[in-house]
Amino acid sequence: MIRPVRLVLPLVASLALAGCAGMNPQTRDVVGGSAGGAALGGIIGSFTGDAGLGALLGAGAGAAGGYIYNQSQEPQRSYGRPAPYRGRSRY
């Protein structure tokens, strides 16, 4: 018999990924940093015996890192810029 968790887990994962479709760059960077920081903090915290605290601290540090990364990339992004030239012109 298959456990109910094994049936629900793919559904939850697909819904979580579908929620990221309409994010702007700042939100995407902060959420990505937070998720990565939480994962790394949880792993490091598990060695000290408190994975929850490590994940919490890692999520905060990752969110801050994602925000700082986004702010450093903002001048390089240009919204509404025409598409780059990709070869010979027809004219």
DAHU-V375077 format. One record per pair of residues at least 6 apart in sequence whose ideal C-beta (glycine too) atoms are under 8 Angstrom apart, sorted by the first residue. I is the first residue (numbers start at 1). J is the second residue. D is the distance in Angstrom with one decimal. If there is no record, write none. Layout:
i->[I/I]
j->[J/J]
d->[D/D]
//
This chain:
i->[20/20/23/25/25/25/26/26/29/29/29/29/29/30/30/30/30/31/32/33/33/33/33/33/33/33/34/34/34/34/34/35/35/36/37/37/37/37/37/37/37/38/38/38/38/38/39/39/40/40/41/41/41/41/41/41/41/41/42/42/42/42/42/43/43/44/44/45/45/45/45/45/45/45/46/48]
j->[28/31/31/70/73/77/67/70/66/67/69/70/73/63/66/67/70/66/66/62/63/64/65/66/67/69/59/60/62/63/66/59/62/62/58/59/60/61/62/63/65/55/56/58/59/62/55/58/58/62/54/55/56/57/58/59/61/62/51/52/54/55/58/51/54/54/58/51/52/53/54/55/57/58/54/54]
d->[7.0/7.3/7.0/6.4/7.6/6.8/7.5/4.8/4.4/7.0/5.6/4.0/7.7/5.3/4.3/5.3/6.7/7.2/5.8/4.1/5.6/7.5/4.8/2.4/7.3/6.9/4.9/7.9/4.8/4.1/6.4/7.7/7.1/5.2/4.0/5.2/7.2/5.1/1.9/6.8/6.8/4.6/7.6/5.1/3.8/6.4/7.6/7.3/5.3/7.5/4.2/4.8/7.1/5.4/1.8/6.6/7.2/7.6/4.8/7.7/5.5/3.7/6.6/7.8/7.6/5.3/7.2/4.4/7.1/5.8/1.7/6.2/7.6/7.5/6.9/6.9]
//
